[in-house]
Amino acid sequence: MKEAIHPNYEAAVIKCACGEVIDTRSTKKEIKVEICSKCHPFFTGKQKLVDSGGRVTKFNKKFGLTQSGQG
């Protein structure tokens, strides 16, 4: 590697809006994020299925599925 052209790779802190703090290494000393794995709905299991324009209902009607998932 060439000397004096690469940024320093040192200890860094990632701070989430939910309050989670993660220690890592980066070229930046501090990184601020809005969503992390502790508060993201996909990882917490609180994600909801959004029926945009009745597509899920239309699919269920077409293929005879009920809310319980069995036809």
C-alpha positions as CSV (number, residue, x, y, z in Angstrom):
1,M,0.0,0.0,0.0
2,K,1.1,3.5,-0.6
3,E,2.0,5.6,2.4
4,A,-0.1,8.6,3.6
5,I,-3.1,8.1,1.2
6,H,-5.3,5.7,3.3
7,P,-7.5,6.8,6.2
8,N,-6.7,5.5,9.6
9,Y,-8.7,2.4,10.6
10,E,-9.4,2.7,14.3
11,A,-11.9,2.0,17.1
12,A,-15.3,3.4,16.4
13,V,-18.7,3.6,18.1
14,I,-22.1,3.1,16.3
15,K,-25.0,4.8,18.1
16,C,-28.6,3.9,17.3
17,A,-31.6,6.2,17.9
18,C,-33.0,3.5,20.3
19,G,-30.0,3.9,22.5
20,E,-28.0,0.8,21.4
21,V,-24.2,1.3,21.3
22,I,-22.0,-1.0,19.3
23,D,-18.2,-0.9,19.4
24,T,-16.5,-1.7,16.1
25,R,-13.7,-0.4,13.9
26,S,-14.0,2.1,11.1
27,T,-12.4,5.0,9.4
28,K,-14.9,7.3,11.2
29,K,-14.8,7.6,15.0
30,E,-18.6,7.8,15.5
31,I,-21.5,6.6,13.3
32,K,-25.1,7.5,14.0
33,V,-27.9,5.2,12.7
34,E,-31.7,5.4,13.0
35,I,-32.4,1.7,13.1
36,C,-30.4,-1.3,14.3
37,S,-31.0,-5.0,14.8
38,K,-32.3,-4.4,18.3
39,C,-35.1,-2.1,17.2
40,H,-35.8,-3.1,13.5
41,P,-39.3,-4.7,13.1
42,F,-37.9,-7.5,11.0
43,F,-35.5,-8.7,13.7
44,T,-37.8,-8.0,16.7
45,G,-40.7,-10.0,15.2
46,K,-43.1,-7.1,15.3
47,Q,-43.2,-6.7,11.5
48,K,-46.8,-6.6,10.1
49,L,-48.0,-7.7,6.7
50,V,-49.2,-4.6,4.9
51,D,-52.1,-5.2,2.5
52,S,-51.5,-2.6,-0.1
53,G,-54.5,-2.2,-2.4
54,G,-56.2,-5.5,-1.2
55,R,-53.6,-7.7,-3.0
56,V,-53.3,-10.2,-0.1
57,T,-57.1,-10.4,0.1
58,K,-57.4,-10.9,-3.7
59,F,-54.7,-13.6,-3.6
60,N,-56.5,-15.4,-0.7
61,K,-59.8,-15.2,-2.6
62,K,-58.3,-16.6,-5.8
63,F,-56.6,-19.5,-4.2
64,G,-59.2,-20.2,-1.5
65,L,-57.0,-19.4,1.5
66,T,-58.6,-18.3,4.8
67,Q,-57.0,-16.1,7.6
68,S,-55.7,-19.2,9.3
69,G,-53.7,-20.1,6.2
70,Q,-55.6,-23.3,5.4
71,G,-58.1,-23.6,2.5
